[in-house]
Amino acid sequence: MAEVAAGLDSGIEPDREALRTAVRALLDRLAEVAPGRSVEVRVPPYAAVQCVEGPRHTRGTPSSVVETDPLTWVALATGRLGWRDAVEAGRVQASGLRSDLSGYLPLR
């Protein structure tokens, strides 16, 4: 993860495998910090998790969905980018009542 963070800080594109590993680890951490199944967080092409307490869905897409690219996700999760700034810039697509993840980010 340090390699990916250093790449973000210096503007260098991280290694694809290192980025995949960082994305998955940070999504897993989000699921630990915000357990539940009411929000699906998608970071294609690497992974998706369900998190945040609330009504559980059992089929199809949850009512709240967050989607972003891998570099944006790492920046959000590590505090290099704020939630509001990412949403306003169109780097995050968030829909549904529980899709605001600002209370969980950056991950600790």
HELIX and SHEET records of a PDB file:
HELIX    1   1 ALA A    2  SER A   10  1                                   9    
HELIX    2   2 ARG A   16  VAL A   33  1                                  18    
HELIX    3   3 PRO A   70  ALA A   77  1                                   8    
HELIX    4   4 TRP A   83  GLU A   88  1                                   6    
SHEET    1   A 4 ALA A  47  CYS A  51  0                                        
SHEET    2   A 4 VAL A  39  VAL A  43 -1                                        
SHEET    3   A 4 SER A  64  THR A  68  1                                        
SHEET    4   A 4 VAL A  92  SER A  95 -1                                        
END                                                                             
